């Protein structure tokens, strides 16, 4: 496998950064959703659920973009050259 160019590495880093940020947001939203089950009204629980599902969709889209990037640039999504 040939090494990535600086531009490609920068793009990869940006995609990974977005994924990390969305992962943190998703974790916080999930914790809030789980906590709301015992301490919030049904209406509030519904709002927490909507927030979580929105963030989860954003997270999943970012994962797909990262996988597409890896496929496009010849890098294995799992990080192991043996998977090819």
C-alpha positions in Angstrom: 0.0 0.0 0.0 1.4 3.4 -0.9 1.5 6.2 1.7 -1.2 8.8 1.8 -0.5 12.3 0.6 -0.7 15.2 3.1 -4.0 16.3 1.7 -5.4 12.8 2.1 -4.1 12.5 5.6 -5.6 15.9 6.5 -9.0 14.7 5.1 -8.7 11.5 7.0 -7.9 13.4 10.2 -10.9 15.7 9.7 -13.2 12.7 9.2 -11.9 11.0 12.3 -12.3 14.2 14.3 -15.9 14.6 13.3 -16.5 11.0 14.2 -14.9 11.4 17.6 -17.0 14.5 18.3 -20.2 12.9 17.2 -19.4 9.8 19.3 -19.1 12.0 22.4 -22.4 13.8 21.6 -24.1 10.4 21.0 -22.8 9.0 24.3 -24.1 12.1 26.2 -27.5 11.9 24.4 -27.8 8.2 25.2 -27.0 8.8 28.9 -29.6 11.6 29.1 -32.1 9.3 27.4 -31.5 6.5 29.9 -31.6 8.9 32.8 -34.9 10.4 31.6 -36.6 7.0 31.9 -36.7 7.5 35.7 -36.8 11.2 36.1 -38.7 12.9 33.2 -42.2 13.2 31.9 -43.3 11.2 28.8 -43.0 14.3 26.8 -39.5 15.0 27.9 -38.6 11.3 27.3 -39.8 11.7 23.8 -37.7 14.8 23.3 -34.6 12.9 24.6 -35.4 10.0 22.2 -35.7 12.4 19.2 -32.4 14.1 20.2 -30.6 10.7 20.5 -32.0 9.4 17.2 -30.9 12.5 15.4 -27.4 12.3 16.8 -27.2 8.6 16.1 -28.1 9.2 12.4 -25.4 11.8 12.2 -22.9 9.4 13.8 -23.9 6.6 11.4 -23.5 8.9 8.4 -20.0 9.9 9.6 -19.1 6.2 9.9 -20.2 5.6 6.4 -18.2 8.5 5.1 -15.1 7.2 6.8 -15.6 3.7 5.4 -16.1 5.2 1.9 -13.0 7.2 2.3 -11.0 4.1 3.3 -12.4 2.1 0.4 -11.7 5.0 -2.1 -8.1 5.4 -0.9 -7.3 1.7 -0.6 -7.1 1.6 3.2 -8.8 -1.3 4.9 -11.7 -0.1 7.2 -10.5 -2.4 10.0 -6.9 -1.2 9.8 -5.4 -4.5 9.1 -3.7 -5.1 5.7 -4.4 -8.8 6.0 -8.2 -8.2 5.6 -7.9 -7.5 1.9 
